[in-house]
């Protein structure tokens, strides 16, 4: 209303004009007496509506909007609760799968270790057995050497003493859009036959590196240097990895087309 009107007078007038009968003065006499109180400078019976009363009135006037807002809030809350539950369930499932895979790995390793001990006993008296043992030790040494050299640049999910091979993946390169396939294709450009990728299945984007016992320290260090170069390129120039290989007659194949239209027989092209 008019800001020049005193608040108490405005309150008395609004009470007299209220839509609800329960909010108005009961009689004209009560209204007149409250006006007299105002004129005499005394406290009036009419009081300004509280914040709660104002809110309640606003809700009643906009009941449809409020109902829609409440429905949206309830749906959002329900969606959040369901999403949280699903995420927690998937996290539990992932942890259980990891623990199961780890248990299988430990069991397999124990089996291999047991087999190795028995094999060593059986070969003890066989001519040339010492050479076989030395070859096996070199293969294990080479694999662990590479594991330690590369574990800062690539994620190694089972970072502990391994046998003749170890597995790493692209977790540290994933934020740059680099996959195990990109690393393998880039190795072709650098003159290497790529490692086995996407196996074992229990490790996402697995790269299984298996150096042979015949590799020298110089060739192992060269491989480490190139793998570190690829890790750096993944950070600074990921498109170079996406385009690889570029130094071979045939570049990256369309694997989707190869599945849909496999060419299982070589055909000589004319011209």
Secondary structure as UniProt FT lines:
FT   TURN            3..4
FT   HELIX           7..16
FT   HELIX           21..23
FT   HELIX           28..39
FT   TURN            40..41
FT   HELIX           51..61
FT   HELIX           63..123
FT   TURN            124..125
FT   TURN            127..128
FT   HELIX           129..150
FT   TURN            151..153
FT   TURN            157..158
FT   STRAND          166..169
FT   TURN            171..173
FT   HELIX           174..176
FT   HELIX           180..189
FT   TURN            190..191
FT   STRAND          196..197
FT   TURN            201..202
FT   TURN            204..205
FT   STRAND          207..209
FT   TURN            213..214
FT   HELIX           217..236
FT   HELIX           238..243
FT   HELIX           255..260
//
